[in-house]
Amino acid sequence: MKQIRLSVSSLNTPAGRRKLLPLLAWILLALILIGGITAIGGLGGYRAAQIEYQKNAVSLGEKTLTEQYALAVQDLKEERYDFARQRFEFILAQDPAFPGASEGLASAVEILYATATPTPVPPSPTPSSTPDLRPVEDLFNQVKTHFMQGEWDQIIEVIIALRKADVNYHVTEVDGMLYRTLRNRGIAKIIERGDLEGGIYDLTLAEGFGPLDVNALTYRDLARYYGMGSGFWEVYPEQAVYYFGLVASAMPSLRDGSGWTAAARYREAIVQFGDQLAREGDWCRAQEQYELALSYSPSPELQATAESAAYECMPPTETAEPETATATLTLSPTLLPSEAITPSPTAAATTITPASPTVEPTATTQPESSPTATVEASPTQSPSDTPSPTVEPGFTDTPPVQVTDTPAPTETPALATEVLSSSTPEDISTPGTP
Amino acid sequence: MDRLKRWIHRKTFQSLVIKGTVIVLILSLGALFGLIAFGLVHNIALAKMKGDPGSSLELTGGEQASGSSMMEGSPVVNLNAPALEPNLTPWDGVGRVTVLMLGLDYRDWEAQNDYSRSDTMILLTLDPLSSTAGILTIPRDMWVGIPGFKHGKINTAYYLGEANKLPGGGPGLAIKTVEQFLGVPINYYAQIDFGAFVRFIDELGGVKIDVPEAIKIDLLGSGSATKKTLQPGVQVLPGEWALAYARARYTAGGDFDRGRRQQQVIMGIRDRILSLDMLPVLVTRSNALYNELASGIHTNLSLEEAVKLAVLASQVPKENIHQGVISEKQVLFGTSPDNLSILIPIVDKIHLLRDEVFGSSGALGPLTPGSSQERMIAEGARISVQNASHSAGLAERTAEYLRSLGVNVVEVKEAGELSTRTSLIDHTGKPFALNYLVELMSAAGPNVYASDESAGGVDIEMILGDDWAASNSLP
């Protein structure tokens, strides 16, 4: 302390200041050294954290991809092709060179599309939320270009960017293009992408601009009927048969998001209805349903079931009737107007009246109520709502559809069997759903 | 002399020892600080990289796939590994944005099941351009097609996505299922755990609810102490009570009532934030709050997006918020093949409700101002009027009448062949003219056709049939 005091007291003298310089130099050196080492330590810590993080990330990423690959292979083995496809696509999106993933995807897609006959979904453009700062005029021209090329998704993206930049720019013209785009995309979603509800929604948006044309209305109706049938799937097969019969008669290849076609749903619904009748002991009608389903697509298992039902229908001990209507497999999903499901707008009722849009042999059509049905079905269409896929020649702005003539309100809907008989076997195959 | 040398030598030696000691001390101190800095920076940086609040909150594949309960709120791990997250279209910032809110099943959580079903599904949609919003509740027993699976109740989609470790996981499959069911694109999802919900409500100081009738609620936990009864009237419910109120289902309307209560709570939260002007405070505190609630919220929304949406939502007037619950009016009651109670959708009625909630306004809606006639005139569609009826001169008379209304008739002629039905053929996409003409000719109920073929400088061909000849009200 004495020295320090001396030093402090001697600061005023040049000698004292000279003596202090080394001390200050030492302190400075100490600070530089300590600071430098600390900074190096900090940098080292940050770098180590980075390395560790990346290592963990890579490790976790590899683990996830490997796990997904194993699951995809398992899915392939167990014929869950759609899952396998999703997993392989996920892997390839992360690591395009992942061993075996491309081959796996190819085989999954090959089998999936061979059995489900869906139209491969075109790859959707990579969405980008980056604002497009190009001049509005450029955007407008882009819309026109995409419009001419029928790139509906891109048009909508660019129109949104355009409206973000200037909501009033050529507003009426843009409205017109949006109307057509939504209409065309809606139809494309329904008939190409299997996105039935998405298509209906787009068409509804288009309708906000102006009236829909006959084709668009027809496709929307078909998608609606498909949705109605889907609601009754496995629950009220009789209703499902009715709705899928309507769709299958007009457009058997119409498919949903899972790859099922209307024809496949129709056939399966018939089988389900047969099963329901068999459970109720109505073996003869069950047999008719099985035979009808077999007429679309042969199946050894179903053949055995049908034979079993036939045996139960006419046991050997009984005197067999010479012939039943099922012998003539020119069956039609007869729908009498009075049997059609009546709309019940309130729909608060908790009972379904089994409308009897049954698929019956024309020779034996007798609407019957299903004993299990206890609720009033209220699908909201009348016979006049029957899809009327009248595609006018010359207005082929949409892909061709297999259509039948518009039935008059009192007519029987077009026969599914008639249309289906000319359809390819793929039309009624079902995807390998788990 | 020697003595002096020894003294100098000793002094030099002492000086060297002192200097050496000081240097060693300095270096040791430096090393100590360096080590401390290394450890601190390493830990902080690693923690920041793993749980950056600016990035979206996701359970990554490895963690999520481990099967631990989603309800327990495991810490968020967001390494840059490929996450099993839904591949959704991000919001473009101007168009409609839709978020699927998911609440998981308490029974699964309580039973510590590996995978949970979704107990609550609410679609929140917002259209910034028209400043409208919508809330649509989907009951959990809805019988739907689940992509890749058999038909099932909609609440099993989340479970199946988790249990099968699908890319996108539970939220991914739940979103796909809802999109397939309703047709509307979904941009984001948010799955909120009970704890985070309670914590958030408490942060707001409770939520004001007008309880319409006495209702029994069950707070989280077990035992009789959790059973409470809410009396009718306006009251501010703390988080735990608000959650119990939103979860209660033992009223006459069952799940449908519950859906309405959940929407009541959502609106209550909105009102609370706006009435107390809490949004600026929440936005200021958003980072801290987000970190605090992060473990209980699983979403692909980034903090920035969440704040932006909250601010936008706060600007939507209450009367512009359309609420809908898919209820007994839109479904039929039924039983699944495995004897579960299910709701069968009445597709058309659900479409109506969806369109009420989502509307057709906004960036993907018509923005041309004016009445039907003004829009038609603004569009300036070139119309060709053609007579296909047996009535001579009908095209000329109709054209004159249309011109008097402002319709741009550019051609009048006889059609190639006769027709009983009136048709409008749109060649270029002129919705407002079509709309106006269809309204004008409603008595005839013209068929509308769309064509991509050029019609020689004409936008719409109007082919007049006998029905128009018989029903027109031309002057």
Chai-1 contact restraints between the chains, C-beta under 6 A:
chainA,res_idxA,chainB,res_idxB,connection_type,confidence,min_distance_angstrom,max_distance_angstrom,comment,restraint_id
A,A30,B,I26,contact,1.0,0.0,6.0,A-B,restraint_1
A,L33,B,I26,contact,1.0,0.0,6.0,A-B,restraint_2
A,L33,B,G30,contact,1.0,0.0,6.0,A-B,restraint_3
A,I34,B,L29,contact,1.0,0.0,6.0,A-B,restraint_4
A,I34,B,G30,contact,1.0,0.0,6.0,A-B,restraint_5
A,I34,B,F33,contact,1.0,0.0,6.0,A-B,restraint_6
A,I37,B,G30,contact,1.0,0.0,6.0,A-B,restraint_7
A,I37,B,G34,contact,1.0,0.0,6.0,A-B,restraint_8
A,T38,B,F33,contact,1.0,0.0,6.0,A-B,restraint_9
A,T38,B,G34,contact,1.0,0.0,6.0,A-B,restraint_10
A,T38,B,A37,contact,1.0,0.0,6.0,A-B,restraint_11
A,G41,B,G34,contact,1.0,0.0,6.0,A-B,restraint_12
A,G41,B,A37,contact,1.0,0.0,6.0,A-B,restraint_13
A,G41,B,F38,contact,1.0,0.0,6.0,A-B,restraint_14
A,G42,B,A37,contact,1.0,0.0,6.0,A-B,restraint_15
A,G42,B,V41,contact,1.0,0.0,6.0,A-B,restraint_16
A,G44,B,F38,contact,1.0,0.0,6.0,A-B,restraint_17
A,G45,B,F38,contact,1.0,0.0,6.0,A-B,restraint_18
A,G45,B,V41,contact,1.0,0.0,6.0,A-B,restraint_19
A,G45,B,H42,contact,1.0,0.0,6.0,A-B,restraint_20
A,Y46,B,V41,contact,1.0,0.0,6.0,A-B,restraint_21
A,Y46,B,A45,contact,1.0,0.0,6.0,A-B,restraint_22
A,A48,B,H42,contact,1.0,0.0,6.0,A-B,restraint_23
A,A49,B,H42,contact,1.0,0.0,6.0,A-B,restraint_24
A,A49,B,A45,contact,1.0,0.0,6.0,A-B,restraint_25
A,A49,B,L46,contact,1.0,0.0,6.0,A-B,restraint_26
A,Y53,B,L46,contact,1.0,0.0,6.0,A-B,restraint_27
A,Y53,B,M49,contact,1.0,0.0,6.0,A-B,restraint_28
A,N56,B,L79,contact,1.0,0.0,6.0,A-B,restraint_29
A,A57,B,L79,contact,1.0,0.0,6.0,A-B,restraint_30
A,A57,B,N80,contact,1.0,0.0,6.0,A-B,restraint_31
A,A57,B,A81,contact,1.0,0.0,6.0,A-B,restraint_32
A,L60,B,G62,contact,1.0,0.0,6.0,A-B,restraint_33
A,L60,B,L79,contact,1.0,0.0,6.0,A-B,restraint_34
A,L60,B,A81,contact,1.0,0.0,6.0,A-B,restraint_35
A,G61,B,A81,contact,1.0,0.0,6.0,A-B,restraint_36
A,G61,B,P82,contact,1.0,0.0,6.0,A-B,restraint_37
A,K63,B,G62,contact,1.0,0.0,6.0,A-B,restraint_38
A,T64,B,G61,contact,1.0,0.0,6.0,A-B,restraint_39
A,T64,B,G62,contact,1.0,0.0,6.0,A-B,restraint_40
A,T64,B,A81,contact,1.0,0.0,6.0,A-B,restraint_41
A,T64,B,P82,contact,1.0,0.0,6.0,A-B,restraint_42
A,L71,B,K165,contact,1.0,0.0,6.0,A-B,restraint_43
A,D82,B,G148,contact,1.0,0.0,6.0,A-B,restraint_44
A,F83,B,G148,contact,1.0,0.0,6.0,A-B,restraint_45
A,Q86,B,P167,contact,1.0,0.0,6.0,A-B,restraint_46
A,F90,B,P167,contact,1.0,0.0,6.0,A-B,restraint_47
A,Q94,B,P82,contact,1.0,0.0,6.0,A-B,restraint_48
A,P127,B,T89,contact,1.0,0.0,6.0,A-B,restraint_49
A,P127,B,P90,contact,1.0,0.0,6.0,A-B,restraint_50
A,S129,B,P90,contact,1.0,0.0,6.0,A-B,restraint_51
A,S129,B,D92,contact,1.0,0.0,6.0,A-B,restraint_52
A,I160,B,D92,contact,1.0,0.0,6.0,A-B,restraint_53
A,I160,B,V94,contact,1.0,0.0,6.0,A-B,restraint_54
A,I160,B,G95,contact,1.0,0.0,6.0,A-B,restraint_55
A,I160,B,A363,contact,1.0,0.0,6.0,A-B,restraint_56
A,R163,B,A363,contact,1.0,0.0,6.0,A-B,restraint_57
A,K164,B,V94,contact,1.0,0.0,6.0,A-B,restraint_58
A,V171,B,L367,contact,1.0,0.0,6.0,A-B,restraint_59
A,V171,B,T368,contact,1.0,0.0,6.0,A-B,restraint_60
A,T172,B,T368,contact,1.0,0.0,6.0,A-B,restraint_61
A,T172,B,A378,contact,1.0,0.0,6.0,A-B,restraint_62
A,T172,B,E379,contact,1.0,0.0,6.0,A-B,restraint_63
A,D175,B,P366,contact,1.0,0.0,6.0,A-B,restraint_64
A,D175,B,T368,contact,1.0,0.0,6.0,A-B,restraint_65
A,G176,B,G429,contact,1.0,0.0,6.0,A-B,restraint_66
A,G176,B,K430,contact,1.0,0.0,6.0,A-B,restraint_67
A,Y179,B,G429,contact,1.0,0.0,6.0,A-B,restraint_68
A,Y179,B,P431,contact,1.0,0.0,6.0,A-B,restraint_69
A,R180,B,G429,contact,1.0,0.0,6.0,A-B,restraint_70
A,E197,B,Q180,contact,1.0,0.0,6.0,A-B,restraint_71
A,E197,B,G183,contact,1.0,0.0,6.0,A-B,restraint_72
A,G198,B,G183,contact,1.0,0.0,6.0,A-B,restraint_73
A,I200,B,G183,contact,1.0,0.0,6.0,A-B,restraint_74
A,Y201,B,G183,contact,1.0,0.0,6.0,A-B,restraint_75
A,Y201,B,V184,contact,1.0,0.0,6.0,A-B,restraint_76
A,T204,B,D355,contact,1.0,0.0,6.0,A-B,restraint_77
A,L205,B,S360,contact,1.0,0.0,6.0,A-B,restraint_78
A,L205,B,L364,contact,1.0,0.0,6.0,A-B,restraint_79
A,G208,B,S360,contact,1.0,0.0,6.0,A-B,restraint_80
A,G208,B,G365,contact,1.0,0.0,6.0,A-B,restraint_81
A,F209,B,P366,contact,1.0,0.0,6.0,A-B,restraint_82
A,F209,B,P431,contact,1.0,0.0,6.0,A-B,restraint_83
A,G210,B,P431,contact,1.0,0.0,6.0,A-B,restraint_84
A,G210,B,L434,contact,1.0,0.0,6.0,A-B,restraint_85
A,G210,B,N435,contact,1.0,0.0,6.0,A-B,restraint_86
A,P211,B,L434,contact,1.0,0.0,6.0,A-B,restraint_87
A,P211,B,V438,contact,1.0,0.0,6.0,A-B,restraint_88
A,P211,B,V448,contact,1.0,0.0,6.0,A-B,restraint_89
A,D213,B,V448,contact,1.0,0.0,6.0,A-B,restraint_90
A,D213,B,Y449,contact,1.0,0.0,6.0,A-B,restraint_91
A,D213,B,A450,contact,1.0,0.0,6.0,A-B,restraint_92
A,V214,B,N447,contact,1.0,0.0,6.0,A-B,restraint_93
A,V214,B,Y449,contact,1.0,0.0,6.0,A-B,restraint_94
A,R224,B,V347,contact,1.0,0.0,6.0,A-B,restraint_95
A,G227,B,V347,contact,1.0,0.0,6.0,A-B,restraint_96
A,M228,B,V347,contact,1.0,0.0,6.0,A-B,restraint_97
A,S230,B,G145,contact,1.0,0.0,6.0,A-B,restraint_98
A,G231,B,I344,contact,1.0,0.0,6.0,A-B,restraint_99
A,G231,B,P345,contact,1.0,0.0,6.0,A-B,restraint_100
A,W233,B,H151,contact,1.0,0.0,6.0,A-B,restraint_101
A,E234,B,H151,contact,1.0,0.0,6.0,A-B,restraint_102
A,E234,B,P337,contact,1.0,0.0,6.0,A-B,restraint_103
A,V235,B,G334,contact,1.0,0.0,6.0,A-B,restraint_104
A,G257,B,P147,contact,1.0,0.0,6.0,A-B,restraint_105
A,G257,B,Q180,contact,1.0,0.0,6.0,A-B,restraint_106
A,S258,B,P147,contact,1.0,0.0,6.0,A-B,restraint_107
A,A347,B,I346,contact,1.0,0.0,6.0,A-B,restraint_108
A,A348,B,E328,contact,1.0,0.0,6.0,A-B,restraint_109
A,T350,B,F333,contact,1.0,0.0,6.0,A-B,restraint_110
A,I352,B,L332,contact,1.0,0.0,6.0,A-B,restraint_111
A,V375,B,L332,contact,1.0,0.0,6.0,A-B,restraint_112
A,S378,B,I346,contact,1.0,0.0,6.0,A-B,restraint_113
A,T380,B,D348,contact,1.0,0.0,6.0,A-B,restraint_114
A,E392,B,Y449,contact,1.0,0.0,6.0,A-B,restraint_115
A,F395,B,Y449,contact,1.0,0.0,6.0,A-B,restraint_116
A,F395,B,S451,contact,1.0,0.0,6.0,A-B,restraint_117
A,D397,B,A450,contact,1.0,0.0,6.0,A-B,restraint_118
A,D397,B,S451,contact,1.0,0.0,6.0,A-B,restraint_119
A,D397,B,D452,contact,1.0,0.0,6.0,A-B,restraint_120
